[in-house]
Amino acid sequence: MTVERVGVSFEPELLDRFDALIKAKGYTNRSEAIRDLVRRSLIESEVEDEKGDVIGTLTIIYDHDAPNVTNRLLHIQHHHHSDISSTTHIHVDEQTCLEVLVVRGRGDDIRELADNIKAIKGVKHGELVLTKATL
């Protein structure tokens, strides 16, 4: 693999903070940390393309005692069955559930699924994490 060298200028305070971060994250050098940051930015930019293929997770916390929440979640998930590869359901306590959906499909379809689920009354929190389906 060939590499090209580039120069990057930092203010001393920013560089000190960056060095502390990369040490805490276990990087052995600045170059690999910067490459990871660039890769992440490129992937995030490409994932923003609404029609591109993405893969990721939707994590939700909900109150299973809220009226109709379980039925609404199941209905939406069945409607998007082709976008959901897997689900994991965990009972956090007597009232609270955590569910993780592994999702794959067109970015706009996956975002619609996540928005519909997060909007259900009784869903306390939801977070969608996506990356490109092919790297």
N, C-alpha and C positions, 0 to 999 in steps of 0.2 A: 504494500500500500504506500503510495506516495503522499506526502503532506507538503503543504505550503506554509511558510512562516509568515505571520503577520504581527504587527506591533499594536499594543493596546495601552492607552494611557489612563491612569487612575489618579484621583486625588488621594493623598496619603491616608486619610481617614477611611475612605471607601475601600482602599486596598487592604487596610488592617482588618476591617469587618469581613471582607471577602475571604482573606486568609484564615480567619477564625472559623468562618462557616465551612470552608472546604476541609479544614482539619477535623472539625466536628463530624462531617459527613464521610470522612475516611479517604478522601482523594489524596493521591500521592504527589500530585502536581497541579498547578493552575491550568495548564493546557487542557487536561481532561475535564476539569470542572467547567471551563468555558465552552468546550465542545458539547458537553451535556446541556448546558443552558441554551446554546444555539439550536441543538436538536429539538429540545422541548419547545422552543419558540416556533420553529418551523412546523412541527407537528400540530401545535395549537392553531397556527394560522391555517394549515390545510384542513383541520377538523372543522373550522368555522364554515367551510364550504358546505352549504346546506344539503347538497345532493351527493356528496362523496360517501363512500362506505366507511363506517366506523364500527368499533367494537369497544365495549366498556362495561361499566356497572352503574346501576341505579340503586342506591341504598336509601331505604325509608324507615322511619320510626313512626309507629302509629298506635292509637288507642283502639284496641280491638272491641271495646265496649261502646264506642261511638256508634250511633244508629247507622246501620247499613254499610259501614265502612268495609267490612270483609266482602260483602257481595259486590260492592262497586269495584274494589280492587280486583277481584276475580274476573268480573265482567270485562274490565279494561284489558287485563292481561290476556284473556282469551281472544279478545278482538285483535290484539297485537301478537298473537301466538308465533307468527313467523319471525318476529323481531326478538323474541325472548328464547335464549338457548337453555337457561337454567334458572331456578330460583332456590333460595335458601331462606328458611323461616326459623327464627329463634324467639323463644319466649323470654323476654327480659325480666318481667315480673308478672304478677297476676293480671295486669291490665295492659302492659306495653309489649308490643312486638317489634322486632327488627326484621326486615326482609331485604335481601340482596338479590337483584335481578341481573343476570349476565345477559347483555344485549348486543345485538349485531344487526346492522342494516344501514339504510340510507340515513344520513345525519338528520334530515328534516323529520323523518318518521320517528326516529329515536327521541328527538327533542319533543315531538308532539306527545309521545307516550309518557315521557317524564313529566311534562307539564300537566297532562291530564291526571296523572297519579298524584302529583304534589298538590293539586288543587282540591282533592277530595277532603271533605270535612272529616276530621279525625286523624289525618296524616299530620304529624307534628313537625316533621323535618324530612327533607329529601335532598339528595345530592347526586348529580349525574357526573360521572367521570368518563371521558371518552378519549380514544386515541384512534389513529388510522387503522383500518382493518389489515392493511398490508404496509409493512415498514420497509 
